[in-house]
């Protein structure tokens, strides 16, 4: 008989003491160390009313020791086995699927499952490898000990299996009503076992008691007073207490920190957070900082510390790097770095497409690129993407000589990287061609027309000789070539190419704009109407995918059309709207073009 220090426990009726002893015996926790833990846990509560609530909680709690867990896992096999027999399958058709993240609890639990079901370790697959298997005749098993809020399955698993056609089981030891509802709402062929919710506070306590448990929970862990997801489970396992369980069960003064502060508390069964996120991020960050310092000492070459015409200087800013990219750089995972850089590049492109502000995006990208390049030992294709994008942004901003020189330098950097790459990938070839185009365009915009024309002509000839890109791939260069030449036969050739080749909607729109410019120069009303209608037709198809710059450009052409058709009032309204919008979004190149149009119409 253990001698409690807590007065409430000392005064309990012998029948209640026997009931507690019997419960702990069933749990396999009759050691003095656990009685001490139970004693301290009761001392958290300061009045008899709360202690009676704790007593009720204890006597209705589910604790799974190792033997209980093993037995439950064996029981889960029965309905799976019945399915296999009914469908003429065997245990060899089972695939146990775990998350890609090795530290996830589902990984640990799945190894318990294959041991109890007598499966081979090679039948465990991470999701990324699971999808590569032949699945039509297979049976997929997704097992974790607890499904509380259901968020992990919904966010990490369901999106990756929605298109898969094979029998799937979601198995667990504990599941809530909320998780069951969410899984059943997925409209997938999922068999969920168990299909009855485990008990929680709402199935045991009165409404007034639940209110008090919530008050105590707010004191201990205000972020989730009834446990994560508010599901208020009454469950713990011998290896872990889920954070879906009431925090007054698992809080220990460390795992319940909110905004830098925590309430001191003695746990009954501790919740141990996975050691990810901050600890790992801080460690990877320290490694990166050391690499930065080494690079700055070893790389005296000024190309690593270039000065932008937009911002006076740059510093290495690790805060610009997302945690996943930080980790991949620190571990030297080239494939991981490439994937992260590609995703970040697409994010910047999407942001520019939505807001149309080249200077704002340029400043973000150039600082990010400077930090990444300082850390990476070599320049990859993804870095070339960023250089190309920087050149593109500058060309769509102010047309000053300084800015255009920098745009030319960025495009040349992209070319240097791409020319040293193995150009077997059509996307890489296309990026190289676009980089040549931006370099030539920067020459043209600086007034070096002959140099730009020679560069474009030579580039097209070299690309044809190397068999890199056909007419469609080199369309960027062909469009600039005809703009510089400004000859009827050049525009007619472009129009013929447009009819001969099947461009996508965006390229058709850009090409039709170049042809429309021919009508402006010829001042032929018949050609003008015909070619403007062509431009408008392709714009309608391309509009949803166009950046703000291109949408402005379309309305400029509409302004010109109305001017030529003598609809001056409508044209002026469009002009004023465009000018206001270009100033608001810092579209300096658009402002300059608008002013040039005014001069063209002698206004």
C-alpha positions as CSV (number, residue, x, y, z in Angstrom):
1,X,0.0,0.0,0.0
2,X,1.5,3.3,-1.2
3,X,1.4,6.2,1.3
4,X,0.2,9.3,-0.6
5,X,1.3,12.8,0.3
6,X,-1.8,14.4,-1.2
7,X,-4.5,14.8,1.6
8,X,-7.4,14.1,-0.8
9,X,-5.9,10.7,-1.7
10,X,-5.1,10.0,1.9
11,X,-8.8,10.4,2.8
12,X,-10.2,8.3,0.0
13,X,-12.5,5.5,0.8
14,X,-10.7,2.1,0.8
15,X,-13.1,0.9,-2.0
16,X,-11.9,3.8,-4.2
17,X,-8.3,3.1,-3.4
18,X,-8.8,-0.5,-4.4
19,X,-10.4,0.6,-7.6
20,X,-7.4,2.8,-8.4
21,X,-5.0,-0.1,-7.5
22,X,-7.0,-2.5,-9.7
23,X,-6.8,0.0,-12.6
24,X,-3.0,0.5,-12.2
25,X,-2.6,-3.3,-12.0
26,X,-4.4,-3.7,-15.3
27,X,-2.2,-1.0,-16.8
28,X,0.9,-2.7,-15.5
29,X,1.8,0.5,-13.6
30,X,2.0,-0.6,-9.9
31,X,5.6,0.6,-9.4
32,X,6.3,3.1,-6.7
33,X,7.5,5.6,-9.3
34,X,4.1,5.8,-10.9
35,X,2.3,6.1,-7.6
36,X,4.6,9.1,-6.9
37,X,3.7,10.5,-10.3
38,X,0.0,10.0,-9.6
39,X,0.4,11.7,-6.1
40,X,2.1,14.7,-7.7
41,X,-0.5,14.9,-10.4
42,X,-3.3,15.2,-7.9
43,X,-1.4,18.0,-6.1
44,X,-1.9,20.1,-9.2
45,X,-5.5,20.5,-8.3
46,X,-6.2,23.0,-5.4
47,X,-9.7,22.1,-4.3
48,X,-11.6,18.9,-3.6
49,X,-14.1,19.6,-6.4
50,X,-11.2,19.6,-8.9
51,X,-9.6,16.6,-7.3
52,X,-12.9,14.7,-7.7
53,X,-12.9,15.7,-11.3
54,X,-9.3,14.3,-11.6
55,X,-10.4,11.1,-9.9
56,X,-13.2,10.6,-12.4
57,X,-10.9,11.3,-15.3
58,X,-8.4,8.8,-14.0
59,X,-10.9,6.0,-13.5
60,X,-12.3,6.6,-17.1
61,X,-8.9,6.9,-18.8
62,X,-7.5,4.5,-21.4
63,X,-3.9,3.6,-21.1
64,X,-2.4,1.2,-23.6
65,X,0.7,-0.7,-22.3
66,X,2.9,-2.7,-24.8
67,X,0.8,-5.9,-24.4
68,X,-2.4,-4.0,-25.0
69,X,-1.0,-2.3,-28.1
70,X,0.1,-5.6,-29.5
71,X,-3.2,-7.2,-28.9
72,X,-5.1,-4.3,-30.5
73,X,-2.9,-4.5,-33.6
74,X,-3.6,-8.2,-33.9
75,X,-7.3,-7.5,-33.7
76,X,-7.1,-5.0,-36.5
77,X,-5.8,-7.7,-38.8
78,X,-9.1,-9.7,-38.6
79,X,-11.2,-7.5,-40.9
80,X,-8.2,-7.1,-43.3
81,X,-7.7,-10.9,-43.4
82,X,-11.5,-11.3,-44.1
83,X,-11.2,-9.0,-47.0
84,X,-8.2,-10.8,-48.4
85,X,-9.9,-14.2,-48.2
86,X,-13.1,-12.9,-49.8
87,X,-11.2,-11.4,-52.7
88,X,-8.8,-14.3,-53.3
89,X,-5.8,-12.3,-52.1
90,X,-3.0,-13.0,-49.6
91,X,-0.8,-11.1,-47.1
92,X,1.7,-10.6,-49.9
93,X,-0.7,-8.2,-51.5
94,X,-0.6,-5.9,-48.5
95,X,1.4,-2.6,-48.8
96,X,1.9,-0.7,-45.5
97,X,2.2,3.0,-46.4
98,X,4.0,5.6,-44.2
99,X,4.7,9.3,-44.6
100,X,7.8,10.5,-46.4
101,X,9.0,12.1,-43.1
102,X,10.9,9.3,-41.2
103,X,10.3,10.9,-37.8
104,X,6.5,10.6,-38.0
105,X,4.7,8.4,-35.4
106,X,3.1,6.4,-38.2
107,X,6.5,5.2,-39.2
108,X,7.2,3.7,-35.7
109,X,3.7,2.3,-35.4
110,X,3.8,0.6,-38.8
111,X,6.9,-1.4,-37.8
112,X,4.9,-2.7,-34.8
113,X,2.1,-3.6,-37.2
114,X,4.3,-5.6,-39.6
115,X,5.8,-7.5,-36.7
116,X,2.3,-8.4,-35.3
117,X,0.9,-9.3,-38.7
118,X,4.1,-11.2,-39.7
119,X,4.7,-9.1,-42.8
120,X,8.1,-8.5,-44.5
121,X,9.8,-5.2,-44.0
122,X,9.9,-4.7,-47.8
123,X,6.1,-4.3,-47.6
124,X,6.5,-0.9,-46.0
125,X,6.6,2.0,-48.5
126,X,6.9,5.7,-48.1
127,X,4.1,7.4,-50.1
128,X,6.5,8.6,-52.8
129,X,7.7,5.0,-53.4
130,X,4.2,3.5,-52.9
131,X,2.9,5.5,-55.9
132,X,5.5,3.9,-58.1
133,X,4.2,0.3,-57.4
134,X,1.7,-1.6,-59.5
135,X,-1.3,-1.0,-57.3
136,X,-4.4,-2.3,-59.1
137,X,-4.4,-5.7,-57.2
138,X,-2.9,-4.4,-54.0
139,X,-4.3,-3.5,-50.6
140,X,-2.9,-0.3,-49.0
141,X,-2.8,0.0,-45.2
142,X,-2.4,3.4,-43.5
143,X,-1.8,2.9,-39.8
144,X,-1.3,5.3,-36.9
145,X,-2.1,5.0,-33.3
146,X,-4.3,8.0,-33.1
147,X,-6.6,10.0,-35.4
148,X,-7.7,13.0,-33.3
149,X,-8.4,16.0,-35.5
150,X,-7.9,14.0,-38.7
151,X,-5.6,16.8,-40.1
152,X,-2.6,14.6,-40.7
153,X,-4.5,12.2,-43.0
154,X,-6.4,15.0,-44.7
155,X,-3.3,17.2,-45.3
156,X,-0.5,14.7,-45.8
157,X,-2.1,11.5,-47.1
158,X,-5.4,12.1,-48.9
159,X,-4.1,14.6,-51.5
160,X,-1.5,12.0,-52.5
161,X,-3.8,9.0,-52.9
162,X,-6.9,10.6,-54.3
163,X,-6.1,9.4,-57.8
164,X,-5.1,5.9,-56.8
165,X,-7.3,2.9,-57.5
166,X,-6.8,0.1,-55.0
167,X,-8.4,-1.1,-51.8
168,X,-7.3,1.1,-48.9
169,X,-7.7,0.7,-45.1
170,X,-7.2,3.4,-42.5
171,X,-6.4,1.6,-39.2
172,X,-5.8,3.0,-35.7
173,X,-6.1,2.3,-32.0
174,X,-7.9,5.5,-31.2
175,X,-10.2,7.7,-33.3
176,X,-12.5,10.6,-32.7
177,X,-16.0,11.3,-34.1
178,X,-14.5,14.3,-35.9
179,X,-11.9,12.3,-37.6
180,X,-14.4,9.6,-38.6
181,X,-16.7,12.2,-40.1
182,X,-13.9,13.9,-42.1
183,X,-12.6,10.6,-43.5
184,X,-16.1,9.4,-44.5
185,X,-16.6,12.7,-46.3
186,X,-13.7,12.2,-48.7
187,X,-15.7,10.2,-51.2
188,X,-12.9,7.6,-51.4
189,X,-13.0,3.8,-51.1
190,X,-11.7,3.8,-47.6
191,X,-12.4,1.3,-44.9
192,X,-11.9,2.8,-41.5
193,X,-11.2,0.5,-38.5
194,X,-12.4,1.0,-35.9
195,X,-15.5,2.6,-37.2
196,X,-16.7,3.7,-33.8
197,X,-15.3,6.7,-32.0
198,X,-13.2,6.2,-28.9
199,X,-14.4,7.9,-25.7
200,X,-13.6,11.5,-24.9
201,X,-14.7,13.9,-22.2
202,X,-18.1,14.5,-23.8
203,X,-19.0,10.8,-23.5
204,X,-18.0,10.7,-19.8
205,X,-18.5,14.1,-18.2
206,X,-21.4,16.4,-17.7
207,X,-21.6,19.8,-19.4
208,X,-20.6,21.6,-16.1
209,X,-17.7,19.3,-15.6
210,X,-16.5,19.8,-19.2
211,X,-16.6,23.6,-18.7
212,X,-14.4,23.2,-15.6
213,X,-11.9,20.9,-17.5
214,X,-11.8,23.6,-20.2
215,X,-11.0,26.3,-17.6
216,X,-8.2,24.2,-16.2
217,X,-7.0,23.5,-19.7
218,X,-6.8,27.3,-20.4
219,X,-4.7,27.7,-17.3
220,X,-2.3,24.9,-18.3
221,X,-2.3,25.3,-22.1
222,X,-4.4,28.2,-23.4
223,X,-3.5,27.4,-27.1
224,X,-5.5,24.1,-27.0
225,X,-7.3,23.8,-23.6
226,X,-9.0,20.5,-24.6
227,X,-6.0,19.2,-26.5
228,X,-5.1,19.7,-30.2
229,X,-8.2,20.0,-32.3
230,X,-10.4,20.4,-29.2
231,X,-11.2,16.6,-29.4
232,X,-10.4,16.0,-25.6
233,X,-9.3,12.4,-25.8
234,X,-8.8,10.2,-22.7
235,X,-6.0,8.1,-24.1
236,X,-2.2,7.5,-23.6
237,X,0.2,4.9,-24.8
238,X,3.2,3.4,-23.1
239,X,5.5,5.3,-25.5
240,X,3.7,8.6,-25.8
241,X,0.6,10.6,-24.8
242,X,-1.1,12.2,-27.8
243,X,-1.4,16.0,-27.7
244,X,-5.1,15.4,-28.6
245,X,-5.6,14.2,-25.0
246,X,-6.4,16.8,-22.3
247,X,-3.4,19.0,-21.6
248,X,-4.0,18.6,-17.8
249,X,-2.9,15.0,-18.4
250,X,0.3,15.6,-20.3
251,X,1.6,19.2,-19.6
252,X,5.0,19.3,-17.8
253,X,5.9,23.0,-17.8
254,X,8.1,22.6,-20.9
255,X,5.8,21.1,-23.5
256,X,3.0,23.6,-22.8
257,X,4.9,26.8,-23.6
258,X,2.7,29.5,-25.2
259,X,4.3,32.8,-26.3
260,X,7.4,32.1,-24.3
261,X,5.6,31.3,-21.0
262,X,4.3,28.1,-19.5
263,X,2.2,27.1,-16.4
264,X,4.1,24.8,-14.0
265,X,2.4,21.4,-14.0
266,X,3.1,17.8,-13.0
267,X,2.0,15.4,-15.8
268,X,0.4,12.0,-15.4
269,X,1.4,10.9,-18.9
270,X,3.8,13.2,-20.8
271,X,3.4,14.4,-24.3
272,X,6.8,14.5,-26.0
273,X,6.9,16.8,-29.1
274,X,8.8,15.6,-32.1
275,X,12.3,17.2,-32.2
276,X,11.9,19.0,-35.4
277,X,11.3,22.6,-36.5
278,X,13.1,25.0,-34.2
279,X,15.9,22.8,-32.9
280,X,16.8,21.5,-36.3
281,X,16.3,24.9,-38.0
282,X,18.6,26.6,-35.5
283,X,21.2,23.9,-36.1
284,X,21.0,24.1,-39.9
285,X,21.1,27.9,-39.6
286,X,24.3,27.8,-37.6
287,X,25.9,25.5,-40.2
288,X,24.8,28.0,-43.0
289,X,26.2,30.9,-41.1
290,X,29.6,29.2,-40.9
291,X,29.4,28.5,-44.6
292,X,28.6,32.2,-45.3
293,X,31.6,33.3,-43.3
294,X,33.9,30.8,-45.1
295,X,32.6,32.0,-48.5
296,X,33.1,35.7,-47.7
297,X,36.7,35.1,-46.6
298,X,37.5,32.9,-49.6
299,X,35.6,34.6,-52.5
300,X,37.2,38.0,-53.0
301,X,35.8,38.2,-56.5
302,X,33.4,41.1,-56.8
303,X,30.9,39.1,-58.9
304,X,29.6,37.6,-55.7
305,X,28.9,41.0,-54.3
306,X,27.5,42.9,-57.3
307,X,25.7,46.3,-56.8
308,X,22.2,46.6,-58.2
309,X,21.0,49.9,-59.8
310,X,17.8,49.5,-57.8
311,X,19.4,48.9,-54.4
312,X,22.8,50.3,-53.4
313,X,24.1,47.1,-51.7
314,X,23.3,43.6,-50.6
315,X,24.0,41.5,-47.6
316,X,23.7,37.8,-46.9
317,X,20.2,37.5,-45.3
318,X,19.4,34.0,-44.1
319,X,15.9,35.1,-43.1
320,X,15.2,35.1,-46.9
321,X,15.6,31.4,-47.1
322,X,12.6,29.1,-46.3
323,X,13.4,26.4,-43.7
324,X,13.2,23.6,-46.3
325,X,15.8,25.3,-48.6
326,X,18.0,26.0,-45.6
327,X,18.0,22.3,-44.7
328,X,18.7,21.1,-48.2
329,X,21.6,23.5,-48.6
330,X,23.1,22.5,-45.2
331,X,23.0,18.8,-46.0
332,X,24.3,19.3,-49.5
333,X,21.3,17.7,-51.2
334,X,21.6,19.0,-54.8
335,X,18.3,17.5,-55.9
336,X,16.5,18.9,-52.9
337,X,18.0,22.3,-53.4
338,X,17.0,22.3,-57.1
339,X,13.4,21.4,-56.3
340,X,13.2,24.1,-53.6
341,X,14.7,26.8,-55.9
342,X,12.3,25.8,-58.7
343,X,9.3,26.1,-56.4
344,X,10.5,29.5,-55.1
345,X,11.1,30.8,-58.6
346,X,7.5,29.8,-59.6
347,X,6.3,31.6,-56.5
348,X,8.0,34.8,-57.5
349,X,6.7,34.5,-61.1
350,X,3.2,34.0,-59.8
351,X,3.5,37.0,-57.5
352,X,4.7,39.2,-60.3
353,X,1.9,38.0,-62.6
354,X,-0.6,39.1,-59.9
355,X,0.8,42.5,-58.9
356,X,2.7,43.6,-62.0
357,X,5.3,45.6,-60.0
358,X,8.7,44.8,-61.5
359,X,10.8,46.9,-59.1
360,X,9.2,45.4,-56.0
361,X,9.7,41.8,-57.2
362,X,13.2,42.6,-58.5
363,X,14.3,43.8,-55.1
364,X,13.0,40.6,-53.4
365,X,14.5,38.3,-56.0
366,X,17.9,39.9,-56.2
367,X,18.5,39.8,-52.5
368,X,17.3,36.2,-52.3
369,X,19.6,35.2,-55.2
370,X,22.6,37.0,-53.7
371,X,22.1,35.0,-50.4
372,X,21.6,31.7,-52.2
373,X,24.6,32.2,-54.5
374,X,26.9,33.0,-51.6
375,X,26.0,29.7,-50.1
376,X,26.0,27.4,-53.1
377,X,29.3,26.0,-54.5
378,X,28.1,26.1,-58.1
379,X,25.6,27.8,-60.3
380,X,22.7,25.5,-61.3
381,X,20.0,25.7,-64.0
382,X,17.6,27.0,-61.4
383,X,20.0,29.9,-60.8
384,X,19.9,30.7,-64.5
385,X,16.1,30.9,-64.1
386,X,16.5,33.6,-61.5
387,X,19.0,35.5,-63.7
388,X,16.6,35.4,-66.6
389,X,13.8,36.6,-64.5
390,X,15.8,39.5,-63.1
391,X,16.6,40.6,-66.6
392,X,13.0,40.4,-67.6
393,X,11.9,42.4,-64.6
394,X,14.4,45.2,-65.3
395,X,13.4,45.4,-69.0
396,X,9.8,45.9,-67.9
397,X,10.7,48.7,-65.5
398,X,12.5,52.0,-66.1
399,X,14.4,52.2,-69.4
400,X,17.5,54.0,-68.0
401,X,20.9,53.1,-69.5
402,X,22.1,51.9,-66.1
403,X,19.1,49.6,-65.6
404,X,19.4,48.2,-69.2
405,X,23.1,47.5,-68.6
406,X,22.2,45.5,-65.5
407,X,19.5,43.6,-67.5
408,X,22.0,42.8,-70.1
409,X,24.4,41.5,-67.4
410,X,21.7,39.3,-65.8
411,X,20.7,37.8,-69.2
412,X,24.4,37.1,-70.0
413,X,24.8,35.4,-66.6
414,X,21.9,33.1,-67.5
415,X,23.4,32.4,-70.9
416,X,26.8,31.5,-69.4
417,X,25.2,29.0,-67.0
418,X,23.0,27.5,-69.7
419,X,25.7,27.2,-72.4
420,X,27.8,25.1,-69.9
421,X,24.8,22.8,-69.3
422,X,23.9,19.6,-71.1
423,X,21.2,21.0,-73.4
424,X,19.2,17.9,-73.9
425,X,16.2,19.2,-72.0
426,X,13.8,21.2,-74.2
427,X,12.9,23.5,-71.2
428,X,16.6,24.4,-70.8
429,X,17.0,25.1,-74.5
430,X,13.9,27.3,-74.4
431,X,15.3,29.3,-71.4
432,X,18.6,29.7,-73.3
433,X,16.8,31.1,-76.3
434,X,14.8,33.5,-74.1
435,X,18.0,34.7,-72.5
436,X,19.5,35.5,-75.9
437,X,16.3,37.4,-76.6
438,X,16.5,39.5,-73.5
439,X,20.2,40.3,-74.1
440,X,19.4,41.5,-77.6
441,X,16.3,43.3,-76.4
442,X,18.4,45.3,-73.9
443,X,20.8,46.3,-76.7
444,X,17.9,47.4,-78.8
445,X,16.3,49.4,-76.0
446,X,19.6,51.2,-75.4
447,X,19.5,52.4,-79.0
448,X,22.1,49.9,-80.3
449,X,19.8,48.7,-83.1
450,X,22.4,47.4,-85.5
451,X,24.1,45.4,-82.7
452,X,20.8,44.0,-81.6
453,X,19.9,42.9,-85.1
454,X,23.3,41.4,-85.7
455,X,23.1,39.5,-82.4
456,X,19.6,38.2,-83.1
457,X,20.5,37.1,-86.7
458,X,23.7,35.4,-85.6
459,X,22.0,33.7,-82.7
460,X,19.2,32.3,-84.9
461,X,21.8,31.0,-87.3
462,X,23.8,29.4,-84.5
463,X,20.8,27.8,-82.9
464,X,19.7,26.3,-86.3
465,X,23.3,25.0,-86.9
466,X,23.3,23.4,-83.4
467,X,19.8,22.1,-84.0
468,X,18.6,23.8,-80.8
469,X,15.0,25.0,-81.2
470,X,12.8,25.3,-84.2
471,X,10.8,28.3,-85.5
472,X,8.4,28.0,-82.6
473,X,11.1,27.9,-80.0
474,X,12.9,30.8,-81.5
475,X,9.8,32.9,-81.9
476,X,11.0,35.4,-79.3
477,X,14.0,36.2,-81.5
478,X,12.0,36.3,-84.7
479,X,9.6,38.8,-83.2
480,X,12.4,41.2,-82.2
481,X,14.1,40.8,-85.6
482,X,11.0,41.9,-87.5
483,X,10.5,44.8,-85.1
484,X,14.0,46.0,-85.8
485,X,13.8,45.5,-89.6
486,X,10.3,47.1,-89.9
487,X,9.8,45.8,-93.4
488,X,6.6,44.5,-94.9
489,X,8.2,41.2,-95.9
490,X,9.4,40.6,-92.3
491,X,5.9,41.1,-90.9
492,X,4.4,39.0,-93.6
493,X,6.9,36.2,-92.8
494,X,5.8,36.4,-89.1
495,X,2.1,36.2,-90.1
496,X,2.9,33.3,-92.3
497,X,4.7,31.6,-89.5
498,X,1.8,32.2,-87.2
499,X,-0.6,30.5,-89.6
500,X,1.9,27.6,-90.3
501,X,2.8,26.8,-86.7
502,X,0.4,26.1,-83.8
503,X,1.5,28.4,-81.0
504,X,0.1,28.3,-77.5
505,X,-2.3,31.1,-76.6
506,X,0.3,33.4,-75.0
507,X,2.8,33.1,-77.8
508,X,0.0,33.6,-80.4
509,X,-1.0,36.8,-78.5
510,X,2.6,38.2,-78.4
511,X,3.1,37.4,-82.1
512,X,-0.2,38.9,-83.1
513,X,0.9,42.1,-81.3
514,X,4.0,42.4,-83.3
515,X,2.0,41.9,-86.5
516,X,-0.5,44.6,-85.3
517,X,2.5,47.0,-84.9
518,X,3.0,46.6,-88.6
519,X,-0.5,48.1,-89.1
520,X,0.4,51.1,-87.0
521,X,3.5,51.8,-89.2
522,X,1.7,51.3,-92.5
523,X,-1.4,53.4,-91.5
524,X,-3.4,51.2,-93.7
525,X,-7.0,51.2,-92.2
526,X,-7.9,47.9,-93.9
527,X,-4.8,46.1,-92.6
528,X,-5.2,47.9,-89.3
529,X,-8.7,46.6,-88.6
530,X,-7.8,43.1,-89.7
531,X,-4.6,42.8,-87.6
532,X,-6.1,44.4,-84.6
533,X,-9.0,41.9,-84.6
534,X,-6.3,39.2,-84.8
535,X,-4.6,40.6,-81.8
536,X,-7.9,40.9,-79.9
537,X,-8.8,37.3,-80.7
538,X,-5.6,35.9,-79.3
539,X,-5.7,38.2,-76.3
540,X,-9.0,36.8,-75.2
541,X,-7.6,33.3,-75.2
542,X,-4.4,34.3,-73.4
543,X,-5.7,36.8,-70.9
544,X,-6.2,34.5,-67.9
545,X,-2.5,33.5,-68.1
546,X,-1.0,36.9,-68.8
547,X,0.9,39.1,-66.3
548,X,-0.3,42.5,-65.4
549,X,2.3,44.0,-67.8
550,X,0.8,42.2,-70.8
551,X,-2.7,43.1,-69.8
552,X,-1.7,46.8,-69.7
553,X,-0.1,46.3,-73.1
554,X,-3.4,45.1,-74.6
555,X,-5.2,48.1,-73.4
556,X,-2.5,50.3,-74.9
557,X,-3.3,48.8,-78.3
558,X,-6.9,49.3,-77.7
559,X,-6.1,53.0,-77.0
560,X,-4.2,53.2,-80.3
561,X,-7.1,51.5,-82.2
562,X,-9.6,54.0,-80.9
563,X,-7.3,56.9,-81.7
564,X,-7.0,55.7,-85.3
565,X,-10.7,55.2,-85.6
566,X,-11.3,58.7,-84.3
567,X,-13.0,57.6,-81.0
568,X,-11.0,60.1,-79.1
569,X,-13.1,60.4,-75.9
570,X,-13.0,56.7,-75.3
571,X,-9.3,56.5,-76.2
572,X,-8.5,59.3,-73.7
573,X,-10.4,57.6,-70.9
574,X,-8.4,54.4,-71.5
575,X,-5.2,56.4,-71.6
576,X,-5.9,58.2,-68.3
577,X,-6.8,54.9,-66.6
578,X,-3.6,53.2,-67.9
579,X,-1.4,56.1,-66.8
580,X,-2.9,56.1,-63.3
581,X,-2.6,52.3,-63.0
582,X,1.0,52.3,-64.3
583,X,2.1,54.9,-61.7
584,X,0.3,53.0,-58.9
585,X,2.0,49.7,-59.8
586,X,5.4,51.3,-60.7
587,X,5.2,50.1,-64.3
588,X,7.8,52.6,-65.5
589,X,8.2,51.0,-68.9
590,X,4.5,51.3,-69.5
591,X,4.5,55.0,-68.4
592,X,7.2,55.8,-70.9
593,X,5.4,54.0,-73.7
594,X,2.2,55.8,-72.9
595,X,3.9,59.2,-73.1
596,X,5.5,58.2,-76.4
597,X,2.1,57.3,-77.8
598,X,0.8,60.8,-76.8
599,X,3.7,62.3,-78.8
600,X,2.9,60.0,-81.8
601,X,-0.6,61.5,-81.9
602,X,0.7,65.0,-81.5
603,X,-1.1,65.7,-78.2
